[in-house]
Amino acid sequence: MKKFRFVLLIFLVLLAFPKTQASADPPYTTWALGPGGRLFMTQDAYIPVAEVDLPISGAEDMVILPDGMLFVADTGKGRIVQFNQDLQETAVIGKGVLQSPTGLFVDEDGMIYVTDAKKNEVFIFQPDGTLFKELDCPKEPLFGKTREFLPRKIAVDQRKNLYIISEGSVNGVVQMNMDGRFIGYFGANTATMSLKMVLQRLFLTKEQLEQFVKNEAASPSNIAIDRQAMVYTITAGTFPNKSIRKFTIAGKNIFPDTVGSSSFRDVHVSEDGLLVAVSAEGEIYEYDTKGFLLFRFKAKDQGDQRMGTLVNPTAVARYQGQIYVLDKDKNAVVIYKATEFANRVHQGVRLYMEGYYSEAKPYFQEILTYNGSFILAYQALADAYFKERDFPRALQSYRYAYDRQGYSQAFWELRNVVLQKYLSPFILGLIGLSLAQSIFQRVERRKRWLDPLRQWLSGLTRYQWVDDFVFLFRFIKQPAD
């Protein structure tokens, strides 16, 4: 009886406590860019909230629409699968038409564009899933008669121009219109030469050079496009700081050399310009619209199969502040939710990128209370102080941000303020002293007020050392005397 009462008492005590949701620390460490371009540990930016198994096999790509509809290129089963916001299957597209879809894009009108790696063709489906067009290798001479057309990834701009990643295309991204006509190449990478290659070209003959592998530019491996028609490409196997490129309409790369990976798999650009990329090692990188690294965390599965880890990621997307990563081996989508710290960073970055420096200042001041090494906060605060003409604080913040150009501009403005404040009174004082001296000299010539002083000074020249000292200045003034 006593034992029963004891167990009942424990049960009642446990019921008295409110229910809490079980949570655990993320299975990775988050890093942010700090002083000197080095990475420093920071607060968690994203935490895993779900891992949803999908009825797919070896999927290579996915797209999330603004309404939350998810499209997955089910490569292993040769189809496109559509899911609703609850990740429940709602439709299958391309069954019996596709063999190995690897690239996927859905435009604003709901048209679905698919690249097939086995058929080496591009398929366009209508929103209801019916086949609209089938595009094969371009026939235009500009494309090249002997060049292969191996479409792997695709993106489409608002003018319905197709940007196609063709495997092994050293000339860049293949541009086509909806009718399949070849427009041209776009955003080609540049070949890099090592010192060894330079020496070989200097000393080896043409016949000897032909025996070596040709030094050609690497082919882009994936593509994305933002709302401003800016095209982004990633190139696997290149230098980590040059693996992401952002091209203008004219084809000029404006993405800076930044911290990156040589094994990027996919890249996605949100409506507000935040860029997220995922690598084959399970690393997730987030950048602002200017290419500044905000966060990096590595969620590689080390065999413990913890939620939030990745085995073989192939695609990444963002929806309502959450990051979705498609895992090819898990046949699942891993979802990461932004923390409060990351939300504050995003809010500040959005205002800062839109030019609202003063409005963004409170966010970055708060961010520095979380992480004093977050270098972007110093840069944003420096620009805000500079805009507010608080040049002393701007000078200090630019120094913390390692921004030499900004520091130079703030120093020049601070010097300009000092000159404006003191230069005019100083010049007026010099003019006043000059006028007073001129008037005094004219009056003194008539009144001879300084004759006694002159006689006394002249009498001092009887001392040899005084005469030598006076001669020194007279010699400098009149060396010919």
C-alpha positions as CSV (number, residue, x, y, z in Angstrom):
1,M,0.0,0.0,0.0
2,K,2.8,2.4,0.9
3,K,4.6,1.6,-2.4
4,F,1.4,2.4,-4.3
5,R,1.0,5.7,-2.6
6,F,4.7,6.6,-3.4
7,V,4.2,5.8,-7.1
8,L,1.0,7.8,-7.2
9,L,2.7,10.8,-5.6
10,I,5.5,10.7,-8.2
11,F,3.0,10.5,-11.0
12,L,1.1,13.6,-9.6
13,V,4.3,15.6,-9.3
14,L,5.2,14.9,-12.9
15,L,1.8,16.0,-14.0
16,A,2.2,19.3,-12.2
17,F,5.1,20.3,-14.5
18,P,4.2,21.8,-17.9
19,K,5.0,19.8,-21.0
20,T,8.1,20.9,-22.9
21,Q,9.2,20.1,-26.4
22,A,12.4,18.0,-26.4
23,S,15.2,19.7,-28.1
24,A,18.9,19.0,-28.6
25,D,21.8,20.9,-29.8
26,P,22.4,20.9,-33.6
27,P,24.9,18.3,-34.7
28,Y,27.2,20.9,-36.2
29,T,29.0,24.2,-35.4
30,T,28.2,27.4,-37.1
31,W,30.9,29.8,-38.3
32,A,30.8,33.4,-39.4
33,L,33.3,35.7,-41.1
34,G,35.3,37.8,-38.6
35,P,38.3,40.1,-38.5
36,G,41.1,39.4,-41.0
37,G,38.8,37.3,-43.2
38,R,39.0,34.4,-40.8
39,L,36.1,32.2,-39.7
40,F,35.0,32.4,-36.0
41,M,32.5,30.3,-34.2
42,T,29.2,32.0,-33.6
43,Q,25.7,31.3,-32.4
44,D,23.6,28.7,-34.2
45,A,22.0,30.3,-37.3
46,Y,19.9,27.3,-38.3
47,I,18.6,24.3,-36.4
48,P,17.1,21.2,-37.9
49,V,13.4,20.9,-37.4
50,A,12.3,18.0,-39.6
51,E,13.5,15.3,-41.9
52,V,10.8,14.1,-44.2
53,D,11.1,10.8,-46.2
54,L,9.7,11.1,-49.7
55,P,8.6,8.4,-52.2
56,I,11.5,9.1,-54.5
57,S,14.8,7.5,-55.6
58,G,18.1,9.2,-56.2
59,A,16.5,12.7,-56.7
60,E,18.8,15.3,-58.2
61,D,16.9,18.6,-58.1
62,M,13.9,20.3,-56.5
63,V,12.0,23.6,-56.7
64,I,9.8,25.3,-54.1
65,L,7.2,27.7,-55.4
66,P,6.1,30.8,-53.4
67,D,2.9,29.0,-52.4
68,G,4.9,26.2,-50.8
69,M,4.4,23.6,-53.6
70,L,7.4,21.4,-53.9
71,F,8.6,19.8,-57.2
72,V,11.2,17.1,-57.1
73,A,13.1,15.6,-60.0
74,D,12.8,11.9,-59.2
75,T,15.8,10.8,-61.2
76,G,15.8,7.1,-60.2
77,K,12.1,6.7,-61.2
78,G,12.1,8.9,-64.3
79,R,9.5,11.4,-63.2
80,I,8.7,14.8,-61.6
81,V,6.8,14.5,-58.3
82,Q,4.7,17.4,-56.9
83,F,4.1,17.7,-53.2
84,N,1.9,20.2,-51.3
85,Q,2.9,22.3,-48.3
86,D,2.5,19.2,-46.0
87,L,4.9,17.3,-48.3
88,Q,2.1,15.0,-49.4
89,E,2.3,13.7,-53.0
90,T,-0.3,15.4,-55.2
91,A,0.8,14.8,-58.8
92,V,3.3,12.9,-61.0
93,I,4.6,14.6,-64.2
94,G,6.5,13.1,-67.1
95,K,5.9,9.4,-66.3
96,G,6.7,7.4,-69.4
97,V,8.3,10.5,-71.1
98,L,11.3,11.1,-68.9
99,Q,14.1,8.6,-68.2
100,S,16.6,10.4,-65.9
101,P,15.6,14.0,-65.0
102,T,18.4,15.9,-63.4
103,G,17.5,19.5,-63.7
104,L,14.2,21.2,-62.9
105,F,12.7,24.7,-63.1
106,V,9.2,26.1,-62.7
107,D,8.4,29.6,-64.0
108,E,5.9,32.1,-62.8
109,D,3.2,30.8,-65.2
110,G,3.6,27.2,-63.8
111,M,5.5,25.9,-66.9
112,I,7.8,23.1,-65.9
113,Y,11.2,22.7,-67.5
114,V,13.2,19.5,-67.2
115,T,16.6,18.3,-68.4
116,D,17.0,14.6,-69.0
117,A,20.5,13.1,-68.6
118,K,19.7,9.9,-70.5
119,K,17.8,11.4,-73.4
120,N,20.0,14.5,-73.5
121,E,16.9,16.7,-74.2
122,V,14.9,19.4,-72.6
123,F,11.3,18.8,-71.9
124,I,8.7,21.5,-71.2
125,F,5.4,20.6,-69.5
126,Q,2.3,22.7,-69.0
127,P,1.0,23.4,-65.5
128,D,-1.4,20.5,-65.8
129,G,1.5,18.1,-66.5
130,T,0.9,17.6,-70.3
131,L,4.0,17.7,-72.5
132,F,4.3,21.0,-74.3
133,K,7.7,20.8,-76.1
134,E,10.7,18.7,-76.5
135,L,14.0,20.4,-77.3
136,D,17.1,18.5,-78.5
137,C,20.5,19.6,-79.7
138,P,20.6,23.0,-81.4
139,K,21.2,22.9,-85.2
140,E,22.6,26.5,-85.5
141,P,26.3,26.6,-86.8
142,L,27.2,28.9,-84.0
143,F,26.5,26.1,-81.5
144,G,29.0,23.9,-83.2
145,K,28.4,21.0,-85.5
146,T,30.5,18.5,-83.6
147,R,29.7,19.8,-80.1
148,E,27.6,17.6,-77.8
149,F,24.5,18.8,-76.1
150,L,24.3,17.2,-72.7
151,P,21.8,19.2,-70.6
152,R,22.0,18.7,-66.9
153,K,20.5,21.8,-65.2
154,I,18.2,24.6,-66.3
155,A,16.9,28.0,-65.4
156,V,14.5,30.3,-67.2
157,D,14.3,34.1,-67.1
158,Q,11.1,36.3,-67.4
159,R,11.5,36.5,-71.1
160,K,11.3,32.7,-71.4
161,N,14.9,32.4,-72.4
162,L,16.4,29.1,-71.3
163,Y,19.8,28.9,-69.6
164,I,21.0,25.3,-69.8
165,I,24.0,23.7,-68.1
166,S,25.5,21.3,-70.7
167,E,28.0,18.9,-69.3
168,G,31.5,19.6,-70.5
169,S,30.6,22.9,-72.2
170,V,33.7,25.0,-71.8
171,N,32.0,27.9,-73.7
172,G,29.6,28.6,-70.8
173,V,25.9,28.3,-70.3
174,V,23.8,27.4,-73.4
175,Q,21.1,30.0,-74.2
176,M,18.0,28.9,-76.1
177,N,14.5,30.3,-76.6
178,M,11.2,28.4,-76.2
179,D,11.3,27.3,-79.8
180,G,14.7,25.6,-79.3
181,R,16.7,28.1,-81.3
182,F,20.3,28.6,-80.0
183,I,20.9,32.2,-78.8
184,G,24.5,32.0,-77.7
185,Y,26.8,31.1,-74.9
186,F,26.7,33.0,-71.6
187,G,28.9,33.3,-68.5
188,A,31.9,31.2,-69.6
189,N,34.5,30.5,-67.0
190,T,38.1,31.5,-67.5
191,A,41.0,29.1,-67.7
192,T,43.7,29.4,-65.0
193,M,47.3,28.9,-65.7
194,S,49.9,27.8,-63.1
195,L,53.5,28.7,-63.1
196,K,54.3,25.3,-64.5
197,M,52.1,25.8,-67.5
198,V,53.6,29.2,-68.2
199,L,57.1,27.7,-68.2
200,Q,56.0,24.9,-70.4
201,R,54.7,27.3,-73.0
202,L,57.9,29.3,-72.9
203,F,60.3,26.4,-73.4
204,L,58.4,23.5,-75.1
205,T,57.7,23.2,-78.8
206,K,54.3,23.1,-80.3
207,E,54.5,19.4,-80.9
208,Q,55.5,18.8,-77.2
209,L,52.6,21.0,-76.0
210,E,50.1,19.0,-78.1
211,Q,51.0,15.9,-76.0
212,F,49.6,17.6,-72.9
213,V,46.0,17.9,-71.9
214,K,44.6,21.2,-73.2
215,N,44.1,23.9,-70.6
216,E,40.4,24.6,-70.9
217,A,38.0,26.5,-68.6
218,A,35.9,24.3,-66.3
219,S,32.3,23.8,-67.2
220,P,29.6,25.2,-64.8
221,S,27.8,22.5,-62.9
222,N,24.6,24.3,-61.7
223,I,22.7,27.5,-62.2
224,A,20.1,29.8,-60.6
225,I,18.5,33.0,-61.5
226,D,17.0,35.8,-59.3
227,R,14.1,38.2,-59.7
228,Q,16.4,40.8,-61.3
229,A,17.4,38.3,-64.1
230,M,20.9,38.0,-62.5
231,V,22.3,34.6,-63.4
232,Y,24.3,32.6,-60.8
233,T,26.5,29.6,-61.6
234,I,28.6,27.3,-59.5
235,T,31.5,25.3,-60.8
236,A,32.7,22.2,-59.0
237,G,36.4,21.4,-59.0
238,T,37.6,25.0,-59.2
239,F,39.1,27.3,-56.6
240,P,36.8,27.5,-53.5
241,N,36.8,31.4,-53.6
242,K,35.8,31.4,-57.2
243,S,33.3,28.6,-57.3
244,I,30.2,31.0,-57.3
245,R,29.7,33.5,-60.0
246,K,27.0,36.2,-60.5
247,F,26.6,37.5,-64.0
248,T,25.0,40.7,-65.2
249,I,22.9,40.7,-68.4
250,A,26.1,41.6,-70.3
251,G,27.8,38.5,-68.9
252,K,30.2,40.2,-66.5
253,N,30.9,38.5,-63.2
254,I,30.3,40.7,-60.2
255,F,30.5,38.1,-57.4
256,P,33.6,38.7,-55.3
257,D,36.2,36.2,-54.3
258,T,34.9,34.9,-51.0
259,V,34.9,31.9,-48.7
260,G,33.4,28.9,-50.5
261,S,33.8,25.3,-51.5
262,S,35.2,23.5,-54.5
263,S,32.4,20.9,-54.3
264,F,29.2,23.0,-54.4
265,R,26.2,21.0,-55.7
266,D,23.4,23.6,-55.8
267,V,22.7,27.3,-55.2
268,H,19.5,29.2,-54.5
269,V,18.7,32.9,-54.4
270,S,15.7,34.1,-52.3
271,E,13.4,37.0,-53.2
272,D,15.3,39.3,-50.8
273,G,18.7,38.4,-52.3
274,L,20.0,36.0,-49.7
275,L,22.0,33.2,-51.4
276,V,22.4,29.7,-50.0
277,A,24.6,27.0,-51.4
278,V,25.2,23.4,-50.4
279,S,28.3,21.3,-51.0
280,A,28.9,17.6,-51.5
281,E,30.4,17.4,-48.0
282,G,27.2,18.6,-46.4
283,E,28.4,22.2,-45.9
284,I,25.7,24.9,-46.1
285,Y,26.8,28.5,-46.9
286,E,24.7,31.6,-46.8
287,Y,25.7,34.9,-48.4
288,D,24.1,38.3,-48.8
289,T,23.4,39.8,-52.2
290,K,26.9,41.2,-52.4
291,G,28.6,37.9,-51.8
292,F,29.5,38.4,-48.1
293,L,29.5,35.2,-46.2
294,L,27.0,35.3,-43.3
295,F,27.0,31.8,-42.0
296,R,28.5,28.4,-42.7
297,F,27.8,25.1,-41.0
298,K,28.8,21.5,-41.9
299,A,26.0,19.0,-41.4
300,K,27.8,15.9,-42.8
301,D,26.5,12.6,-41.5
302,Q,29.3,10.8,-39.7
303,G,27.3,7.6,-39.3
304,D,25.3,8.6,-36.2
305,Q,22.2,9.4,-38.4
306,R,21.3,12.4,-36.3
307,M,18.5,14.6,-37.6
308,G,19.9,17.5,-39.6
309,T,22.9,15.6,-41.0
310,L,23.3,15.1,-44.7
311,V,24.7,12.1,-46.6
312,N,24.6,13.1,-50.3
313,P,22.9,16.5,-50.7
314,T,22.0,17.5,-54.3
315,A,19.7,20.5,-54.1
316,V,18.9,23.4,-51.8
317,A,16.0,25.9,-51.6
318,R,14.5,28.4,-49.2
319,Y,10.9,28.8,-48.2
320,Q,9.5,31.2,-45.5
321,G,12.9,31.6,-43.8
322,Q,13.6,27.8,-43.8
323,I,16.2,26.0,-45.8
324,Y,15.2,22.8,-47.5
325,V,18.0,20.4,-48.6
326,L,17.3,17.4,-50.8
327,D,19.4,14.3,-49.8
328,K,19.9,11.9,-52.7
329,D,20.9,8.9,-50.6
330,K,18.3,9.4,-47.8
331,N,15.5,10.1,-50.3
332,A,14.4,12.8,-47.9
333,V,14.2,16.5,-47.5
334,V,15.9,18.0,-44.4
335,I,14.5,21.3,-43.1
336,Y,16.4,23.9,-41.1
337,K,14.8,26.7,-39.3
338,A,16.5,30.1,-38.8
339,T,17.2,31.0,-35.1
340,E,16.3,34.3,-33.6
341,F,20.0,35.4,-34.0
342,A,19.9,34.6,-37.7
343,N,16.6,36.4,-38.1
344,R,18.1,39.6,-36.6
345,V,21.0,39.3,-39.0
346,H,18.7,38.8,-42.0
347,Q,16.5,41.8,-40.9
348,G,19.6,44.0,-40.6
349,V,21.1,42.8,-43.9
350,R,17.9,43.4,-45.8
351,L,17.7,47.0,-44.6
352,Y,21.5,47.5,-45.1
353,M,21.4,46.1,-48.7
354,E,18.5,48.4,-49.6
355,G,20.4,51.4,-48.4
356,Y,18.5,52.0,-45.1
357,Y,21.7,52.3,-43.1
358,S,20.3,54.2,-40.1
359,E,17.3,51.9,-39.9
360,A,19.6,48.8,-39.9
361,K,21.9,50.2,-37.2
362,P,19.9,48.9,-34.2
363,Y,19.9,45.4,-35.6
364,F,23.7,45.3,-36.0
365,Q,24.3,46.9,-32.6
366,E,22.2,44.1,-31.1
367,I,24.1,41.5,-33.2
368,L,27.4,42.7,-31.7
369,T,26.1,41.9,-28.3
370,Y,25.7,38.3,-29.4
371,N,29.0,38.1,-31.4
372,G,31.6,40.8,-31.1
373,S,33.5,39.3,-34.1
374,F,30.7,39.6,-36.6
375,I,32.6,41.8,-39.1
376,L,29.6,42.6,-41.3
377,A,28.1,44.4,-38.3
378,Y,31.1,46.7,-38.0
379,Q,30.9,47.4,-41.8
380,A,27.2,48.2,-41.6
381,L,27.6,50.4,-38.5
382,A,30.5,52.3,-40.1
383,D,28.4,53.1,-43.2
384,A,25.5,54.2,-40.9
385,Y,27.8,56.5,-38.9
386,F,29.3,57.9,-42.1
387,K,25.8,58.6,-43.5
388,E,24.9,60.4,-40.3
389,R,28.2,62.4,-40.5
390,D,29.4,60.9,-37.3
391,F,32.9,60.6,-38.7
392,P,34.8,59.7,-35.5
393,R,32.6,56.6,-34.9
394,A,32.7,55.8,-38.6
395,L,36.5,55.9,-38.5
396,Q,36.6,53.5,-35.6
397,S,34.1,51.1,-37.1
398,Y,35.8,51.1,-40.5
399,R,39.0,50.2,-38.7
400,Y,37.3,47.2,-37.0
401,A,35.8,46.2,-40.3
402,Y,39.2,46.2,-42.0
403,D,37.8,48.6,-44.7
404,R,40.7,50.7,-45.8
405,Q,38.8,52.6,-48.4
406,G,36.0,53.5,-46.0
407,Y,38.6,54.4,-43.3
408,S,40.3,56.7,-45.8
409,Q,37.0,58.4,-46.7
410,A,36.0,58.9,-43.1
411,F,39.5,60.2,-42.3
412,W,39.3,62.7,-45.2
413,E,35.8,63.9,-44.1
414,L,37.0,64.2,-40.5
415,R,40.0,66.2,-41.6
416,N,37.7,68.3,-43.8
417,V,35.5,69.1,-40.8
418,V,38.5,70.3,-38.8
419,L,39.7,72.4,-41.7
420,Q,36.3,74.0,-42.2
421,K,36.2,74.7,-38.5
422,Y,39.6,76.2,-37.9
423,L,41.1,77.2,-41.3
424,S,39.0,80.3,-41.9
425,P,39.7,81.8,-38.4
426,F,43.4,80.9,-38.9
427,I,43.6,82.7,-42.2
428,L,41.7,85.7,-40.9
429,G,44.1,85.8,-38.0
430,L,47.1,85.8,-40.3
431,I,45.7,88.6,-42.4
432,G,45.0,90.6,-39.2
433,L,48.5,90.1,-37.9
434,S,49.9,91.1,-41.3
435,L,47.9,94.3,-41.4
436,A,48.9,95.1,-37.8
437,Q,52.5,94.5,-38.6
438,S,52.4,96.8,-41.7
439,I,50.7,99.6,-39.7
440,F,53.1,99.3,-36.8
441,Q,56.1,99.4,-39.1
442,R,54.9,102.6,-40.8
443,V,54.2,104.4,-37.5
444,E,57.4,103.2,-36.0
445,R,59.4,104.7,-38.9
446,R,58.1,108.1,-37.9
447,K,58.1,107.8,-34.1
448,R,61.3,105.7,-33.8
449,W,59.9,103.8,-30.7
450,L,62.3,100.9,-31.1
451,D,65.6,102.9,-31.3
452,P,66.6,102.3,-27.6
453,L,66.0,98.6,-28.1
454,R,68.1,98.6,-31.3
455,Q,71.0,100.4,-29.6
456,W,70.9,97.9,-26.7
457,L,70.9,94.9,-29.1
458,S,73.7,96.4,-31.1
459,G,75.8,96.8,-28.0
460,L,75.6,93.0,-27.4
461,T,77.5,92.4,-30.6
462,R,80.7,93.3,-28.8
463,Y,80.6,89.8,-27.4
464,Q,82.1,87.4,-29.9
465,W,79.6,84.5,-29.4
466,V,76.7,86.9,-29.9
467,D,78.2,88.3,-33.0
468,D,78.8,84.8,-34.5
469,F,75.2,83.8,-33.7
470,V,73.8,86.9,-35.4
471,F,76.1,86.4,-38.4
472,L,74.6,82.9,-38.8
473,F,71.2,84.3,-39.6
474,R,72.6,87.1,-41.6
475,F,74.5,84.7,-43.7
476,I,71.4,82.6,-44.4
477,K,69.4,85.6,-45.3
478,Q,72.1,87.3,-47.5
479,P,74.7,84.7,-48.5
480,A,76.3,87.1,-51.0
481,D,77.1,89.7,-48.4
